[in-house]
């Protein structure tokens, strides 16, 4: 049975008000199309978790979807700030709870969640103010050596949305390029939506099983959405739109400009195809050059 | 100037954990000059990256193309960083104190901040685990206060305890590279001491921009100004859009 559905249907079925939601992807494969559909469907009171909230959570905070943000680095890399996030934290407009870790801490939380353990252990945070700011960062004494180690609690999201270059109709998803924390996030989650650039036959997946990051058995819905990650990127498909990341500094700084952006590019379009139609020249500008690797011999 | 001076600290073949901003620029400058075999590891999972363009972010696709390995972030933090495989970590910071502790979290009170900064990212764990840490920060009284507003990444002494006593494996920040001079940590006290100044800069200039009574080494080195080759690479090849050079 195919799990392929439209983005609208996938969000309607799997993302509910009050959910803990993860849209992962570290710079690479951040699925903006799913975030935009969550905004369009007017989801509220979400606990949004990501290592780097990035532009997509800045937009979702501005649109009023978020009650709480769980994160480890909230900036716009190389370009400036996430101003909707900053307005929320500095001025309370809109109010936003935060729960803050380091990258290693967030990765560890998802690793614990994926392994269905209550916490993860690491050598970290000694002497810093992070455990003061976030009392969920604690310590445990090693039963073998007596060393005091840092712990973070498991993160088990209600729904995780992962972008991949390709998957079959059952959601067996293959990713290349930066892998981030997607595998751990997906295994930690109660429900998983996979959004792909390309739907392929199962035989394509089976021909190269080492490239499968997410197995179909943990996937609830598959959405086919080419260019779904723009302004983030998909290795081998299209480049990161660095110009847009730089432009976001100016857009997000002014609430009126941000509101206009959401009107034009989120509320004003029905899906990704319409979004792309509103950005003429985008696909020509960002399309990836070919650099294809040779395959390997899986024979025995 | 800071990027050029920082790049000179890197030796060929070293394994460097590259952070965003000026460190990124410094590492790629070093790779173009004296350290072509520098092993660049990015927290995004690219190991042995050879970016053909200056990566705007630390997750740029050019870090993947031609790299030695791409791994998950769980592997980066556990198998490379916590395992002790990183020789040099590069950190920047909004505030740096006399022991090289860094604040990248908030200006003002944590609950009601005047300015909310991005937070730790990977900086806290890099400061704990890298064999040595280099800090890059422009010198001014706000960036070098007597007291940090928040301690994000640990330096040589945190709240009265040495990093050794706190159980940190790495040597911590050994140098602070600024736009006026270089501070180095005293091997005994851990305090940052002025050891070198840039051409045209006086000790008083430096002291006026530091919020504590800065110790100065008896014999001060003079930092060599950036060469034509260094400046040309930085301005025309590595950062023509002035994303980091400003």
Contacts between the chains, C-beta under 8 A, distances in Angstrom:
chain1	res1	chain2	res2	distance
A	26	B	44	5.2
A	26	B	45	7.4
A	26	B	59	5.2
A	26	B	73	6.3
A	27	B	44	6.0
A	27	B	57	5.1
A	27	B	58	7.1
A	27	B	59	2.2
A	27	B	60	7.1
A	28	B	44	7.4
A	28	B	59	5.5
A	28	B	61	7.0
A	51	B	73	7.7
A	52	B	121	7.7
A	71	B	119	7.0
A	72	B	119	6.2
A	72	B	120	6.0
A	72	B	121	6.1
A	73	B	118	5.1
A	73	B	119	5.3
A	73	B	120	6.8
A	73	B	121	3.6
A	73	B	122	7.9
A	74	B	116	7.6
A	74	B	118	5.1
A	74	B	119	5.8
A	75	B	117	7.8
A	75	B	118	3.4
A	77	B	20	5.5
A	77	B	56	7.0
A	77	B	57	3.9
A	77	B	58	6.7
A	77	B	59	7.6
A	78	B	20	6.7
A	78	B	21	7.3
A	78	B	56	4.2
A	78	B	57	5.5
A	78	B	243	5.5
A	78	B	244	7.6
A	79	B	56	7.6
A	81	B	118	7.9
A	85	B	116	7.4
A	86	B	115	7.9
A	86	B	116	5.0
A	89	B	113	6.5
A	89	B	116	4.4
A	90	B	113	5.9
A	90	B	114	7.3
A	90	B	115	7.1
A	90	B	116	5.4
A	100	B	105	7.7
A	100	B	119	5.8
A	100	B	120	7.7
A	101	B	120	7.5
A	102	B	119	7.8
A	102	B	120	3.9
A	102	B	121	6.9
A	102	B	122	6.5
A	102	B	123	7.2
A	102	B	124	4.2
A	102	B	125	5.8
A	103	B	43	6.1
A	103	B	73	6.9
A	103	B	77	6.9
A	103	B	120	7.2
A	103	B	121	5.4
A	103	B	122	4.3
A	103	B	125	7.3
A	104	B	77	4.2
A	104	B	81	7.4
A	104	B	82	7.8
A	104	B	122	6.6
A	104	B	124	7.5
A	104	B	125	4.3
A	107	B	73	5.0
A	107	B	74	5.1
A	107	B	77	5.7
A	108	B	74	8.0
A	108	B	77	7.8
A	111	B	74	5.5
A	122	B	77	7.9
A	122	B	78	7.9
A	122	B	82	6.6
A	122	B	125	7.7
A	123	B	82	6.1
A	123	B	128	6.7
A	123	B	129	7.5
A	123	B	167	7.1
A	123	B	169	7.1
A	124	B	124	6.5
A	124	B	125	5.3
A	124	B	128	5.8
A	125	B	124	6.4
A	125	B	128	7.9
A	126	B	128	7.1
A	126	B	154	6.7
A	126	B	158	7.5
A	126	B	166	4.2
A	126	B	167	5.8
A	126	B	168	6.3
A	127	B	101	7.9
A	127	B	151	6.9
A	127	B	154	4.3
A	127	B	158	2.9
A	127	B	159	6.4
A	127	B	161	6.6
A	127	B	163	7.0
A	127	B	166	4.9
A	127	B	168	7.6
A	128	B	124	5.9
A	128	B	151	5.1
A	128	B	152	6.3
A	128	B	153	7.0
A	128	B	154	5.6
A	128	B	158	7.0
A	129	B	105	7.4
A	129	B	110	7.5
A	129	B	150	5.0
A	129	B	151	4.5
A	129	B	152	7.1
A	130	B	120	6.7
A	130	B	124	6.3
A	130	B	152	7.0
A	133	B	105	7.5
A	133	B	110	5.2
A	133	B	150	7.4
A	147	B	167	6.8
A	148	B	167	7.2
A	176	B	70	7.8
A	177	B	61	6.5
A	177	B	64	4.8
A	177	B	70	6.7
A	178	B	44	5.0
A	178	B	45	5.2
A	178	B	46	6.9
A	178	B	59	5.6
A	178	B	63	7.6
A	178	B	64	6.2
A	178	B	70	6.4
A	179	B	45	5.8
A	179	B	70	6.6
A	179	B	71	7.0
A	179	B	72	4.6
A	179	B	73	7.5
A	180	B	44	7.2
A	180	B	45	7.0
A	180	B	59	8.0
A	180	B	72	7.1
A	180	B	73	5.7
A	181	B	72	6.8
A	181	B	73	5.0
A	181	B	74	6.7
A	183	B	72	6.4
A	184	B	72	7.5
A	184	B	74	6.1
A	233	B	61	5.8
A	235	B	61	5.3
A	235	B	64	5.9
A	239	B	61	6.2
A	240	B	56	7.5
A	240	B	57	7.1
A	240	B	60	6.5
A	240	B	61	6.4
A	242	B	56	4.7
A	242	B	57	7.8
A	245	B	56	7.2
A	245	B	57	7.6
A	288	B	61	7.7
A	291	B	65	5.9
